[in-house]
């Protein structure tokens, strides 16, 4: 009777292991399928493991990124050393707006996180917002006080602008381009090139904007050691999501097989132990 009870218990343990692995697969794969806004934190930790495939660097950006990091590594290191407090504020805002927190590196490109930065054309603050754009986004600009220079308020405005641009383009590289030069030049580049792929339309954009997008990609690589969803075109993101999905599927299957083997080994140990005890009783 005792032996029968143990066999019944073991018969339920194996399906439980399989169920757990299948559940992991069902939860994880939908999360990493192309999400244009953000990958959830739990899944991000899973795919950030050393063995997970990393976002590819477009070959058209390789030379620029290498040169930029070589020439600006010291400056980026200085920004990195003082970035933690600013990034904490930016991350909190971007999480609230459901934006990828990697977009914080845009503020590094724009101003090196300097809230007092002012450009020769009148853009100001860490996000280098122009007066008209800032006012449209709800910021107050007076002689005595400029909310573009307030990190939290300007980040809220930048988040609104980035969210609206993404709703228009559904492609982060085009969003970055439009953030720099405005939507009209990007729309003209799309029309003149017949493409919505940044790498195909880039030479229809102002030279400053082409460089701006690539500076962002390089800065992302400096801080993260790899690319991410904001450094890829929409098509590249879809292919990358498919690669990740396949990797997760293979990983889940391997984990399921390992769990089953471990359960079988444990079952054999228990069964052998019971058999020996029964033999002694006989």
N, C-alpha and C positions, 0 to 999 in steps of 0.2 A: 504493500500500500504506500509506504514511504517512498519507495523507488518510483512508483507510478506518479506520485505527486511531484517529485523532482523533475521527471521527464516533462510533465505538463508545464511547470514553471519555465524550464529551458526552452520549450517550444514557443513560449510567448516572448522570450528575451531576444531571439534572433529577428523576428519581424519588427520588433521595436527598434533595433539598430538600423534596419533598412528604412523604416519609417522616418527616423530622425534625419538620415542622410538625404532622403527624398524631400523632406520638408525644407532642409537647408538649401537644396537646389531650387525648389519652387520659390523660396523667399529671395534668394540672391540673384538669380538670373533676371527676373523682371526689373530689379533695382538697377542693374548695370546695363540693361538695354538702353539705347540712347535716350538719356534724359537731358534735354537741352538746358535746363537750369542748374541742376545740382545732383550729385551722387550722394545718397544718404551715408551718414557717418559710419554705421556698422559695416556696410558693404565696402566703403572706402578703406577701412582698416584691413579688410580681407584682401582686397586687390592690391593694396600697397605692400604686400609681402615681397621679399626679394625675388621670388620665383615668378611673380606675376608679370605678364607682358606690359611694357611701358608704352606710353603714347609716342608715336614716331615723330621725328623731326623731319619736316619736308626738306628734300634735297636742295630746294631753291633758297632755303634759309641757312643752310649749314655754314657756308663761308662767312656770312654776315654775323651770325651768332658767335662763331669762333673768334672773329676779329673784335667784335664788340666786348666780349668778356675779357679778352686779353688787354684791351685798351682801358676798360672801365672797372676792372676787378677791384682795384684799391678803393675807388669811390663807392662801389656796391658794398664792399666790406664795411666801410664806415657807416653806411645807411643801415646795414643789417645789425650792427652793434647797438644802434639806438632805436630799433624798430619795434620792439616788443610792446611798448605802451600804445603806440599808434595802431599797430595791427590788432591789438585787443579791442579797441574802439571800432575799427573798421569791420572786423569779423562779426562783432555783435550786430552791427547794422545790416550787413550782408546776409547774415543768417535770418534776420527778421524779414528781409525781402526775398528770401529763398534764392539768393544769387551765389554763384561759386565764390568762395572766399579768396581763391587765387587772383581774382580781379583786384585785390589789394595792391598787387604789383604795378597796376596802372598808376597809382599814386606815386610809386617810386620813380617811374619813368617821367611823370608829369612834373614833379617838384622835389624829388628825393625826400618826400614826407615833410617838407618845410611848410608850415602853415602861413608863413609870412611871404612866401614866394610870389613875385609879381613879374609877369612877362612884359616884353616891349609893346605888345598889342593890347594889354590891359587885362589879361587873364590873371586870376589871383587865387591864392590858397593852395592847399595840398592837391586839389583836383583840378586846378587851373581853369576854373569856370569863367567864361566871359560874362560881363554884366547882364546883358539881355537874357542869356540862358539861365543865369542864376536867379534872376527875378521871376522868370517863367516857372522855375522850380520852387518858388516860395521863399527864397532868401532875401533878406533885407540888406540894402547897401546904402549907407549914408556917409556923410563926411566924417562922422565920429566913429562909426562902427560898420564893419564889413563882415557879414556872416559867412562869406566865402572862406574866411580865415579861421573860422571855428571848425575844428576837426569833425565833431559829431554832426553838426548841422550841415556842413558841406558834404559829408559822406552820405547823409540821408538824401541830399539833392542829387549827388552823383549816382546813388543807387536807383533813384527814380528814373534818371536819364538813361542809365544802362539797361534797365528793365524795359523802358519804352523802345529803345533802339533794338533790343533783342526781339521784341514783339514784331518789329518791322522786318528784320532781316533773318532771324532764326539761324544766325551764323556769327560766332564770336569774333572772328577776324574782321568781318564786315562791321560789326559793332565797334570794335576798336578803331577802325578806320574812320567811321562816321563820328566817333567821339572827338577825333582829332580835327577833321576838316569840315564836319557837318554832313547831314544826309544828302544834300543836293549833289556834291561832287561824287559821292559813292553811287548814287542813282544814275548819274551820267556815265560813270565808268561801267556800270552793269549794262546800260543800254548800248554804249559804244563797243564794248567787248563781246556782247552777246553771251556773257557768262556771269554767274554769281559766285564763282570760285576766286578767292582773293589772289591766288597765284597766277591766274590767267588774266585778271583785270588790273593787276597792280600797276602796270605802266600807263594806265589811263587815269591814275590818281596822281595828286601832287607828290613830288619827291619826298617832301617832309612827312607825308602821311605813310608812304611806303616804308620809310625808315622807322616811323613811330611804331607801326605794328611789329616790325622785326625786333625793335628794342624791347618791346613787351615780351616777346617770345624768349629773347636772350635773358632778360631779367628773371622770368619764370624759371628758366633752366638754372640760373645762378642760385636762386633761393630753394628750389625744389629738387634740383639734380636731374630733372626730367621734365617732359611736357605734360599737358593735361587737356581737359576738354576745352579750355579757353585758348589753347595754342593750335587747335585743329580747325579745318574747315568743316562744314556740316557733313560733307561726304566722307571726310577722313574720320570724323567722330562716329559715324554709322559703322564704318569698317572696323574701327577700334573697338566699339561696343560688341560687335560680332566676335572679334578675336577674344575679348574678355569673357563673353558668354561661353564660348567653346572651352576656354581654359577653366572656368568655374565648373562646367559640366564634367570635364575630365577629372578635375580635382575632387569633386563630390563623389564620382564613381570610385575613384581610388580610395577615398576615405571610407566609403561604404564597404568596399572589399576588405580594407584593413580591419574595420570594426567586426565584420562577419568572421574573419579569420581569428581575431582575438576572442570573440564569443565562442567560437567552435573549440578553440584551445581550452578555454575556461570550462566549457561544458564537458570536454573529455577528462579534464582533471577531476571535476566533481563526480562524474560517472564512475571513473576508476576508483576513486576514494570510497564511494558507496558500495561498489562491487566487492572491494576488499573487506569492508566492514560486514557485508552480508556473508561472505565466505567464511569469516571468522566465526560468525554466529552459528553457521551450519556445523 
